[in-house]
Amino acid sequence: VLRDDFRQPPGDLVVAAGEPAVLECIPPRGHPEPSISWKKNGVRVSDKDERLTIRGGKLMVASTHKSDAGVYVCVATNVVGERDSEPAELVVF
């Protein structure tokens, strides 16, 4: 089972360059419990970048760069399939 509705979709965020940014996402209810990943401008975000941490449903950017700006989508995945949240825009000024 994987419901359609995200319990908390990420919201738009505006931060100054160098500040931390946190995008929060609570996935839809599912069985098994869905795992969370993120996409930025349609491309899956890798936590290989040491500035990025994905924990629980949060995407945390330790120190934002101009290049972090973009449209982020929270992706919930389990054996049934995949659901994308509404997009959230991160603006870095």
Backbone torsions as a table, in degrees:
resi	resn	phi	psi	omega
1	VAL	NA	138.8	172.1
2	LEU	-148.1	110.4	-178.3
3	ARG	-68.6	165.6	-178.7
4	ASP	-86.1	-31.9	-168.4
5	ASP	-91.0	124.3	174.8
6	PHE	-71.5	133.0	179.0
7	ARG	-67.2	-33.4	171.8
8	GLN	-149.0	105.8	175.4
9	PRO	-77.2	156.6	178.2
10	PRO	-66.2	151.0	178.9
11	GLY	-111.2	159.7	177.8
12	ASP	-60.2	148.8	-175.0
13	LEU	-143.0	137.6	176.7
14	VAL	-122.6	123.6	179.3
15	VAL	-135.4	160.1	174.3
16	ALA	-85.3	146.1	177.3
17	ALA	-54.8	137.3	-179.3
18	GLY	93.4	-18.6	177.4
19	GLU	-82.1	155.6	173.5
20	PRO	-76.0	153.8	175.8
21	ALA	-131.4	139.7	177.5
22	VAL	-130.5	119.4	173.5
23	LEU	-103.4	128.2	-176.7
24	GLU	-109.4	145.0	-179.4
25	CYS	-147.4	129.0	171.4
26	ILE	-113.9	115.3	-171.6
27	PRO	-70.2	167.7	174.2
28	PRO	-62.7	158.0	173.9
29	ARG	-67.5	144.0	179.0
30	GLY	-158.3	163.0	176.0
31	HIS	-137.4	114.3	-1.7
32	PRO	-65.7	160.6	179.7
33	GLU	-53.6	127.4	-176.8
34	PRO	-68.8	149.1	172.7
35	SER	-91.7	158.6	-174.8
36	ILE	-114.2	135.2	167.3
37	SER	-136.2	174.3	-176.5
38	TRP	-129.8	149.7	171.8
39	LYS	-123.3	140.8	174.9
40	LYS	-117.7	122.2	-177.8
41	ASN	50.4	39.4	175.9
42	GLY	85.0	-3.4	-177.7
43	VAL	-111.7	133.2	-178.5
44	ARG	-59.4	134.2	-180.0
45	VAL	-81.9	131.6	178.2
46	SER	-99.7	135.7	175.3
47	ASP	-88.7	19.4	171.4
48	LYS	-68.0	-28.8	177.2
49	ASP	-68.5	120.2	-172.9
50	GLU	-68.3	-14.0	177.0
51	ARG	-80.0	-15.5	-176.5
52	LEU	-104.3	137.7	174.8
53	THR	-131.7	131.7	173.0
54	ILE	-113.0	113.6	-178.0
55	ARG	-138.1	130.0	-173.8
56	GLY	60.1	-128.8	176.7
57	GLY	-102.3	11.1	-174.3
58	LYS	-96.0	139.0	168.9
59	LEU	-108.4	115.9	-177.4
60	MET	-113.1	130.1	175.9
61	VAL	-110.9	117.5	-172.4
62	ALA	-63.6	-46.6	-177.8
63	SER	-143.3	106.4	-172.6
64	THR	-70.2	143.6	172.4
65	HIS	-113.0	161.1	175.3
66	LYS	-53.0	-35.7	-176.5
67	SER	-68.8	-12.8	178.6
68	ASP	-79.6	-15.6	-179.8
69	ALA	-61.5	144.7	178.3
70	GLY	158.1	-169.8	-178.7
71	VAL	-104.7	122.0	-176.3
72	TYR	-109.4	141.6	177.4
73	VAL	-129.0	134.1	176.4
74	CYS	-88.7	130.5	-177.7
75	VAL	-115.7	122.1	177.5
76	ALA	-102.8	129.0	-175.6
77	THR	-132.5	133.0	164.8
78	ASN	-143.7	-170.0	-174.2
79	VAL	-61.1	-25.4	-178.3
80	VAL	-73.3	-35.2	-178.1
81	GLY	160.9	-151.2	-170.7
82	GLU	-138.7	140.2	175.3
83	ARG	-127.3	136.5	175.1
84	ASP	-101.6	138.3	175.9
85	SER	-75.8	173.1	168.0
86	GLU	-62.2	147.4	180.0
87	PRO	-71.6	148.2	175.4
88	ALA	-123.9	138.2	-179.2
89	GLU	-100.4	132.1	172.9
90	LEU	-104.1	120.4	179.1
91	VAL	-108.8	127.8	178.5
92	VAL	-116.9	119.1	-179.2
93	PHE	-114.1	NA	NA
